[in-house]
Amino acid sequence: MNNLHDWPEPIIRVQSLSESGQPMIPERYIKLVPDRPSLNPVSNDVNIPIIDLTGLWEDGNALPAETLDQISSACREWGFFQVVNHGVSPGLMDRARETWRSFFHLTMETKQSYANSPKTYEGYGSRLGIEKGAILDWSDYYFLHYLPLALKDYNKWPASPDSCREVIDEYGRELVKLSGRIMKVLSINLGLEENHLQNAFGGEDIGACLRVNFYPKCPQPDLALGLSSHSDPGGMTLLLPDHDVPGLQVRKDGRWITVKPARHAFIVNIGDQIQVNFFLSLDYPDLLEHVGNHLFSLVKLSKLICALNARTQ
């Protein structure tokens, strides 16, 4: 699956640049001054809401009205929130994180065998877009399709480390279930039938993909970003962050706020398609996020984006 020749410029792995020991990053990775990491973060007391989903994952159980209100408020005021007691096994979350961490520490030759192309981006990559001379992000990634089944190709999934494909499959299956439960809550909060959003995004043919971002140590973290400012194009993103190294920032009221992940929580990001199609009439926040660089390696899991190609017409 080595598709390096499909790119308009030679692909350089950020991990290789990091491990080279060079004290300065190449000019291609230096962001324009307005786009650099926020050096004046909001008070450490500020964080996106943390919501307890106890009971949601049990068949036949409904969330208390107070929890529904918390989710509704988080969607209106933030567009982001964390969920705990969500029904996904902490052990599975840890296995998924460590499996991908192990993948990114395989030999470069092994990883290059999964190199992606700009045609689908599926596989091991280090850039998005084909513009020559573009300013790049300080990160490598792995992208794959999970649903619909017509796009699910195990040959494009890593075979190493051991049990990698099995862990990815189980992790994806559990996150699809969780995202479906959260979409039911969003539907109810919007005054719709509980399956409205799920059906709007294809019902049983919903689309889901997974992207794993790896942020190697950066010698000049004040000049670069691991992931540029963006909003997510799908319906919803469930993000499994690193426990120990915060880096994700979200923008609220014109200020960048560093997210402090709760242990074994998922970060929920309401994507553009739900925002535009269902919250357009509300006073909805600008759902921008970016990832600053760190002096440590970080694995950010998911993105399991429900309905990347949603049918909402």
C-alpha positions in Angstrom: 0.0 0.0 0.0 3.0 2.3 -0.4 1.7 5.3 -2.3 4.4 7.9 -1.6 4.8 8.6 -5.3 1.2 9.9 -5.5 2.1 13.1 -3.5 3.3 16.2 -5.3 6.2 16.6 -3.0 8.5 14.2 -1.1 6.8 13.0 2.2 8.9 13.5 5.3 7.8 11.8 8.5 7.5 14.3 11.4 8.6 11.5 13.8 11.9 11.2 11.8 12.4 15.0 12.0 11.9 14.9 15.8 14.2 11.9 16.3 17.0 13.6 14.2 17.9 15.8 17.1 17.9 19.0 15.1 17.3 22.1 17.4 15.2 24.0 14.9 12.2 22.8 12.9 12.1 23.2 9.1 10.5 26.4 7.8 7.6 24.3 6.3 6.3 23.8 9.8 6.5 27.3 11.2 3.0 28.8 11.4 2.2 32.4 10.7 2.2 34.5 13.9 -1.7 34.6 14.2 -1.9 30.8 13.9 0.7 29.9 16.5 -0.2 28.2 19.8 -1.9 30.3 22.4 0.8 31.4 25.0 -1.8 33.0 27.2 -4.3 30.3 28.0 -7.4 30.9 30.0 -7.3 30.2 33.7 -6.7 26.6 34.7 -10.1 26.5 36.4 -11.9 26.6 33.0 -12.6 23.4 31.3 -15.3 22.0 28.9 -18.2 20.3 30.7 -17.8 16.8 32.1 -21.0 14.8 31.9 -21.8 11.4 33.6 -23.7 9.1 31.3 -24.4 6.4 33.9 -27.4 4.4 32.8 -27.3 5.5 29.2 -25.5 2.4 28.0 -28.0 0.0 29.6 -30.8 -1.1 27.4 -34.1 0.4 28.4 -32.6 3.1 30.7 -33.1 6.8 30.2 -30.9 9.6 31.4 -32.2 11.8 34.2 -33.7 15.2 33.0 -30.7 16.9 34.7 -28.2 15.1 32.5 -30.2 15.8 29.4 -30.1 19.5 30.4 -26.3 19.3 31.0 -25.8 17.9 27.5 -28.2 20.5 25.9 -26.3 23.3 27.7 -22.9 22.0 26.7 -24.0 21.8 23.0 -25.3 25.4 23.1 -22.5 27.0 25.0 -19.5 24.9 24.0 -20.1 22.4 21.2 -17.7 20.2 23.2 -18.1 18.1 26.3 -16.5 15.1 28.0 -18.4 12.0 28.9 -17.6 9.5 31.7 -19.3 6.3 32.7 -20.2 5.9 29.0 -20.2 2.1 28.8 -16.9 1.6 26.9 -14.5 -0.5 28.9 -11.5 1.4 30.4 -9.4 -1.6 29.6 -10.4 -1.4 25.9 -9.6 2.3 25.8 -6.2 1.6 27.3 -5.5 -1.2 24.9 -6.5 0.9 21.9 -4.2 3.8 23.0 -1.2 1.5 23.7 -1.7 -0.5 20.5 -1.5 2.7 18.4 1.4 4.0 20.4 3.2 0.7 19.7 2.4 1.1 16.0 4.1 4.5 15.8 7.2 3.1 17.4 7.6 0.3 14.8 10.4 0.6 12.3 9.9 3.2 9.6 10.1 0.4 6.9 7.1 -1.3 8.5 5.1 1.9 8.8 5.9 3.0 5.2 4.3 -0.2 3.9 1.0 1.4 4.9 1.8 4.8 3.4 -1.3 6.6 2.1 -2.1 8.6 -0.9 -4.1 11.9 -1.4 -6.8 9.9 -3.3 -8.4 8.5 -0.1 -5.9 9.4 2.7 -6.4 5.9 4.1 -3.3 4.6 5.8 -0.2 6.1 7.3 0.3 9.8 6.5 2.0 13.0 7.4 0.1 15.7 5.6 -3.4 16.6 4.3 -3.9 18.4 1.0 -1.6 18.6 -2.1 -0.8 22.3 -2.3 2.9 22.7 -3.0 4.7 24.8 -0.4 1.9 24.6 2.1 2.7 25.1 5.8 2.4 21.7 7.4 1.3 20.4 10.8 3.8 18.8 13.3 2.2 15.4 13.3 1.9 12.0 11.7 -1.4 10.1 11.6 -3.2 6.9 10.5 -6.6 7.1 8.9 -9.0 4.3 8.1 -12.7 3.6 7.3 -14.8 1.6 9.7 -18.2 2.0 8.2 -20.0 1.5 5.9 -18.9 -2.1 5.3 -18.4 -1.4 1.6 -15.4 0.8 2.6 -14.0 -1.3 5.3 -10.8 -2.9 4.0 -8.8 -4.9 6.6 -5.8 -5.0 4.2 -5.4 -1.2 4.9 -5.4 -1.8 8.6 -2.0 -2.4 10.4 -1.2 -6.0 11.0 1.3 -5.1 13.6 1.6 -5.0 16.6 -0.1 -8.2 17.5 -3.9 -8.1 17.8 -3.9 -4.6 16.3 -6.7 -5.3 13.9 -8.8 -7.1 16.6 -8.4 -4.1 19.0 -9.3 -1.6 16.3 -12.4 -3.6 15.3 -13.7 -3.9 18.9 -12.9 -0.2 19.7 -14.7 0.9 16.6 -17.7 -1.2 17.3 -18.0 0.2 20.8 -17.7 3.8 19.7 -20.3 3.4 17.0 -22.7 2.2 19.7 -21.8 5.1 22.0 -22.2 7.6 19.2 -25.6 6.2 18.5 -26.7 6.6 22.1 -25.4 10.2 22.2 -27.2 11.0 19.0 -30.5 9.8 20.5 -30.0 12.2 23.4 -29.3 15.1 20.9 -32.4 14.2 19.0 -34.5 14.2 22.2 -33.0 17.6 23.2 -34.0 19.0 19.8 -37.6 17.8 20.3 -37.2 15.2 17.6 -37.9 11.4 17.6 -35.0 9.7 19.3 -33.8 8.0 16.1 -34.0 11.1 13.9 -30.3 12.0 13.8 -29.3 8.4 13.3 -31.7 8.1 10.4 -30.6 11.4 8.9 -27.0 10.1 8.8 -27.9 6.9 7.0 -29.5 4.7 9.7 -27.8 1.3 9.4 -25.5 2.6 6.7 -24.0 5.3 8.8 -20.4 6.2 8.0 -17.6 6.1 10.5 -13.9 6.5 10.2 -11.0 6.5 12.6 -8.0 8.8 12.7 -5.1 8.4 15.1 -2.8 11.4 15.4 0.8 11.1 16.7 2.5 14.3 17.9 6.3 13.7 18.2 8.4 15.9 20.5 8.9 19.3 18.9 12.1 21.4 19.6 10.2 24.7 19.0 6.7 24.1 20.2 5.9 27.8 20.3 6.2 28.0 16.5 4.2 25.0 15.3 0.9 23.2 15.8 0.3 19.5 15.9 -3.0 20.1 14.2 -4.1 23.4 12.7 -7.3 25.2 13.8 -10.3 23.5 12.2 -13.9 22.4 12.7 -14.8 18.8 12.2 -16.8 18.1 9.0 -18.8 15.1 10.1 -21.8 14.7 12.4 -19.9 14.0 15.6 -16.3 13.2 16.8 -15.5 11.1 19.8 -11.9 11.7 20.9 -9.8 9.6 23.2 -7.0 11.8 24.4 -3.7 11.1 26.1 -4.0 10.9 29.8 -0.8 12.7 30.7 -0.1 15.4 28.0 -2.9 18.0 27.4 -2.7 19.7 24.1 -6.2 20.1 22.6 -7.5 23.6 22.7 -11.1 24.8 21.9 -12.1 28.4 21.2 -14.9 30.0 23.2 -15.7 33.7 23.3 -12.7 34.4 21.2 -10.2 32.7 23.6 -8.4 29.4 23.3 -9.0 27.1 26.3 -6.8 24.0 26.9 -9.0 20.9 27.5 -8.1 19.0 30.7 -9.1 15.4 30.0 -10.8 13.4 32.7 -9.5 9.9 33.1 -11.1 7.4 30.8 -13.4 10.0 29.3 -14.2 10.7 25.7 -14.3 14.2 24.3 -17.4 14.8 22.2 -17.2 17.4 19.4 -20.5 18.3 17.7 -19.5 18.4 14.0 -20.5 20.8 11.2 -23.2 18.6 9.8 -25.3 18.5 13.0 -24.5 22.1 13.7 -25.6 23.4 10.3 -28.6 21.2 9.8 -30.0 21.1 13.3 -28.7 24.0 15.3 -28.6 26.7 12.6 -31.3 28.8 14.4 -29.6 28.6 17.8 -26.9 30.8 19.2 -24.3 28.2 18.5 -20.6 28.5 19.3 -17.8 28.5 16.8 -16.6 24.9 17.0 -12.9 25.4 16.4 -10.1 23.3 17.9 -6.4 22.9 17.4 -3.6 20.9 19.0 -0.5 22.6 20.3 2.8 20.8 20.4 4.4 19.4 23.5 7.8 18.4 24.8 6.5 14.8 24.9 5.1 12.3 22.5 1.3 12.1 22.4 -1.2 9.8 20.8 -4.7 11.2 20.2 -7.2 8.5 19.4 -10.3 8.4 17.3 -11.4 10.4 15.3 -14.4 8.2 15.0 -16.5 10.6 12.9 -20.0 9.5 12.5 -21.4 10.0 9.0 -18.5 11.7 7.3 -20.6 11.4 4.1 -23.9 11.9 5.8 -27.1 12.0 3.7 -29.1 14.8 5.3 -31.1 16.0 2.3 
